[in-house]
Amino acid sequence: MNNLKNIEALKEDGLYAAIDTDKGLIVLKLFYKETPLTVCNFVGLAEGTLDAAKGKPFYDGLTFHRVIADFMIQGGDPTGTGSGGPGYRFPDEIVEDLKHDGPGVLSMANAGPGTNGSQFFITHVETPWLDGKHTIFGRVVEGQNVVDSIQQGNKIKTVKIIRTGNEAKAFKTDQEAFYKYLAETKESEKRRAEAFAKKMEDLIKTKYSPAKLDDDGVYSFVVKQGKGDTPKQGQTLTMKYKGSLLENGKVFDDSDMHKPLEFPVGLGRVIPGFDSQSAKMTLGEKRIIIIPPHLAYGEAGAGGVIPPNAYLVFELELLNIK
């Protein structure tokens, strides 16, 4: 990597990774101030200072195991299968101002929220649908043409970390530092989750003032009383429904667009909050329910339609019990 001295970007203060591949050199600026945990992980693995690396450069000799034209190149899997990693997982660091807004974005590959390990990808083009789902922790400053030329199976020869300026040199990337950033990230996540829950509770009070928190953890209120007894576990219900997101009111499903839902109640065939509230209804009843994430689709969301940690509103009408 003797040609690093000629790269102008490296003269600016910052933390950089120079990835030497069998197609040429890719130089990335790492966002260690915005995403300290993720950068600590990447640098610590690259330099062998994290326990999982066992004192050896983790990435050297690995392949770009997944390459999709006009999308991205992905590497960092010691097994080369797409399912390997360092033996641990850590949380996301989603920064609102960092977007997958063009070529050369360095981002963490994952299998869902909080499943980061060692795999990363670099974009060929903008990929805005990944915003909020993958941690962006750097950007190409030299060698995008190399990124674009990489083919599946091409190798990472070495990863060299360059620290320019006092701040970058002071940024620690050993195991102790990783644990410190991990604790800070988890605490920040907790505060964000609490603030979001409070925001949603206030929204429920404003938009659905009659709603009360039921014993099953779901907010609900009856719009029209039904008749008869509530269904027994295992009975098949026919339910008319409309589902929307509490945060913005966007409708994600409506039985009027296809047909009412038929399901056996109390057997876990639908999301928990929907199931438990359906069991409380009587024939002909109309009810509005607001389901918190942990009783709906949780951190994972669903089908690209329901975002992670979404509160769901359902307008229900029980048409039949059999």
Secondary structure in CASP SS format (residue, H / E / C, confidence):
PFRMAT SS
TARGET T0000
AUTHOR 0000-0000-0000
METHOD secondary structure of the structure
MODEL  1
M C 1.00
N H 1.00
N H 1.00
L H 1.00
K H 1.00
N H 1.00
I C 1.00
E H 1.00
A H 1.00
L H 1.00
K H 1.00
E C 1.00
D C 1.00
G E 1.00
L E 1.00
Y E 1.00
A E 1.00
A E 1.00
I E 1.00
D E 1.00
T E 1.00
D C 1.00
K C 1.00
G E 1.00
L E 1.00
I E 1.00
V E 1.00
L E 1.00
K E 1.00
L E 1.00
F C 1.00
Y C 1.00
K C 1.00
E C 1.00
T C 1.00
P H 1.00
L H 1.00
T H 1.00
V H 1.00
C H 1.00
N H 1.00
F H 1.00
V H 1.00
G H 1.00
L H 1.00
A H 1.00
E H 1.00
G C 1.00
T C 1.00
L C 1.00
D H 1.00
A H 1.00
A H 1.00
K C 1.00
G C 1.00
K C 1.00
P C 1.00
F C 1.00
Y C 1.00
D C 1.00
G C 1.00
L C 1.00
T E 1.00
F C 1.00
H C 1.00
R E 1.00
V E 1.00
I E 1.00
A C 1.00
D C 1.00
F C 1.00
M E 1.00
I E 1.00
Q E 1.00
G E 1.00
G C 1.00
D C 1.00
P C 1.00
T C 1.00
G C 1.00
T C 1.00
G C 1.00
S C 1.00
G C 1.00
G C 1.00
P C 1.00
G C 1.00
Y C 1.00
R C 1.00
F E 1.00
P C 1.00
D C 1.00
E C 1.00
I C 1.00
V C 1.00
E C 1.00
D C 1.00
L C 1.00
K C 1.00
H C 1.00
D C 1.00
G C 1.00
P C 1.00
G C 1.00
V E 1.00
L E 1.00
S E 1.00
M E 1.00
A C 1.00
N C 1.00
A C 1.00
G C 1.00
P C 1.00
G C 1.00
T C 1.00
N E 1.00
G C 1.00
S C 1.00
Q C 1.00
F E 1.00
F E 1.00
I E 1.00
T E 1.00
H C 1.00
V C 1.00
E C 1.00
T C 1.00
P H 1.00
W H 1.00
L H 1.00
D C 1.00
G C 1.00
K C 1.00
H C 1.00
T C 1.00
I E 1.00
F E 1.00
G E 1.00
R E 1.00
V E 1.00
V E 1.00
E E 1.00
G C 1.00
Q H 1.00
N H 1.00
V H 1.00
V H 1.00
D H 1.00
S H 1.00
I C 1.00
Q C 1.00
Q C 1.00
G C 1.00
N C 1.00
K E 1.00
I E 1.00
K E 1.00
T E 1.00
V E 1.00
K E 1.00
I E 1.00
I E 1.00
R E 1.00
T E 1.00
G C 1.00
N H 1.00
E H 1.00
A H 1.00
K H 1.00
A H 1.00
F C 1.00
K C 1.00
T C 1.00
D C 1.00
Q H 1.00
E H 1.00
A H 1.00
F H 1.00
Y H 1.00
K H 1.00
Y H 1.00
L H 1.00
A H 1.00
E H 1.00
T H 1.00
K H 1.00
E H 1.00
S H 1.00
E H 1.00
K H 1.00
R H 1.00
R H 1.00
A H 1.00
E H 1.00
A H 1.00
F H 1.00
A H 1.00
K H 1.00
K H 1.00
M H 1.00
E H 1.00
D H 1.00
L H 1.00
I H 1.00
K H 1.00
T H 1.00
K H 1.00
Y C 1.00
S C 1.00
P C 1.00
A C 1.00
K E 1.00
L E 1.00
D C 1.00
D C 1.00
D C 1.00
G C 1.00
V C 1.00
Y E 1.00
S E 1.00
F E 1.00
V E 1.00
V E 1.00
K E 1.00
Q C 1.00
G C 1.00
K E 1.00
G C 1.00
D C 1.00
T C 1.00
P C 1.00
K C 1.00
Q C 1.00
G C 1.00
Q C 1.00
T E 1.00
L E 1.00
T E 1.00
M E 1.00
K E 1.00
Y E 1.00
K E 1.00
G E 1.00
S E 1.00
L E 1.00
L C 1.00
E C 1.00
N C 1.00
G C 1.00
K C 1.00
V E 1.00
F E 1.00
D E 1.00
D E 1.00
S H 1.00
D H 1.00
M H 1.00
H C 1.00
K C 1.00
P C 1.00
L E 1.00
E E 1.00
F E 1.00
P E 1.00
V C 1.00
G C 1.00
L C 1.00
G C 1.00
R C 1.00
V C 1.00
I C 1.00
P H 1.00
G H 1.00
F H 1.00
D H 1.00
S H 1.00
Q H 1.00
S H 1.00
A C 1.00
K C 1.00
M C 1.00
T C 1.00
L E 1.00
G C 1.00
E C 1.00
K E 1.00
R E 1.00
I E 1.00
I E 1.00
I E 1.00
I E 1.00
P C 1.00
P H 1.00
H H 1.00
L H 1.00
A C 1.00
Y C 1.00
G H 1.00
E H 1.00
A H 1.00
G C 1.00
A E 1.00
G C 1.00
G C 1.00
V C 1.00
I E 1.00
P C 1.00
P C 1.00
N C 1.00
A C 1.00
Y C 1.00
L E 1.00
V E 1.00
F E 1.00
E E 1.00
L E 1.00
E E 1.00
L E 1.00
L E 1.00
N E 1.00
I E 1.00
K C 1.00
END
